[in-house]
Amino acid sequence: MSTLFSLEHAQKLDAQDPLNHIRNEFHIPRQDNGDEEIYLCGNSLGLQPKLAAEYVNDELSQWRKLGVKGHFSGDFPWMPYHEFLSEGFADLVGAKVKEVVSMNTLTANLHFMMVSFYRPTAERHKIIIEDHAFPSDHYAVESQIKYHGFNPDDSMILLKPREGEETLRDEDILEAIEEHGDSTALIMLPGVQYYTGQVLDMEAITKAGHAKGCNVGFDLAHAAGNITMQLHDWNVDFAAWCTYKYLNSGPGSVAGCFVHERHHTNKDLPRFAGWWGHDKDSRFKMQNHFTPMESAEAWQLSNPPILSLAAIRGSLDTVKKAGGIHKLRQKSLTLTGYLRQLLEQELAEEINILTPRESKASGAQLSLTVNLHGADGKQIFDAIEAAGVTCDFRYPNVIRVAPVPQYNSFVDCYRFVNILKEAIAGAAS
Ligand SMILES: *Cc1c(COP(=O)(O)O)cnc(C)c1O
């Protein structure tokens, strides 16, 4: 067939890619034979930026040399350390600097956000989520509903794709909001769906939810560092994201959170408070009267784990070296578009791509199912893994592959499709 599917063509695309050099900012894992892995798993755990290691070592060194004085010494004192991340986070999600903060972990932040933004009443007690939400989100929502004395059977509205379809239709989401909106306290949906890679229309959902008087929050676990967003302009109430997927900040690293500025001075919002949310000018007066900061920082509880924040700072500086999320998204569209093109050309019969095709409805990840009698997705997955590909498998039968624009190449995509073809041919014979 055409020369599209050739190593030479992929190499040419890499040579033309203005962000090709950013791969050198990362440690790429190696296979047992010494070759670099074809690592397509950044949707699960992003690779280590060299700057992350450097910045973590800097803080270990500060601690070693300065002890407690590290809170106030050097270029990046620990006391305001979280503030050094805010500009980078704000750029990633389209927010004002005071609307974002790094704190806790993702599921914890969802709970803390629901303390403020899920305030059910007898008339308005529902939460709209998706039927196939990430389990942690499902558990968090279900437990919040029970905590407030409501019954998830009545109060949890689960959005499902239509019969025979894999992804949610925008019009169906808006219709559900229309139908349940008057009795809904909160709409909490993903920016990018973890299983299918579908990007939801966050702006339209927020608008529809607000028109019905609901609060609207997003889980951006698969969106932050992947797609571009404008949370402030879209008027989103809150959002939370982890930093270990597309944000390459290390396993279990501290999460991010967004609270729209219009909520910052609302004294009626309930909040679980801690000293790090207290006005920083009087925090160390150690008084009992809580004076919240007038920013997303008001939702902080504890002084944060600096070693984790250092890794995030390394990752955010690496994003900056690449020219920011808009540049990365541009490359991502080309890179994932190329992967899709190869799959459709070489494996049209054998592979089904669940992820929507339109660029506004998809990010880096493609979710694949294998249509082969006698071979299941897991068998194919095991074969490609043995051949040097790292990607992931989600039950019941989806292989997720995410070429990440910071460190994946067009050659990675080419090699992946080549290996997948061989695995499928092997399973079919
Ligand atoms: C990855 C992911 C999580 C993980 O939650 P943690 O609290 O970070 O362990 C939760 N929700 C979604 C949608 C995810 O993709």
The ligand as a Gaussian input file, in Angstrom:
#p B3LYP/6-31G(d) Opt

LIG

0 1
 C       -6.767000       8.042000      37.615000
 C       -8.131000       8.416000      38.077000
 C       -8.462000       8.440000      39.428000
 C       -7.478000       8.023000      40.483000
 O       -7.767000       8.606000      41.705000
 P       -6.640000       8.855000      42.822000
 O       -7.390000       9.530000      43.888000
 O       -5.579000       9.706000      42.185000
 O       -6.081000       7.529000      43.218000
 C       -9.732000       8.865000      39.774000
 N      -10.635000       9.230000      38.841000
 C      -10.343000       9.209000      37.524000
 C      -11.370000       9.615000      36.514000
 C       -9.096000       8.788000      37.101000
 O       -8.818000       8.737000      35.800000

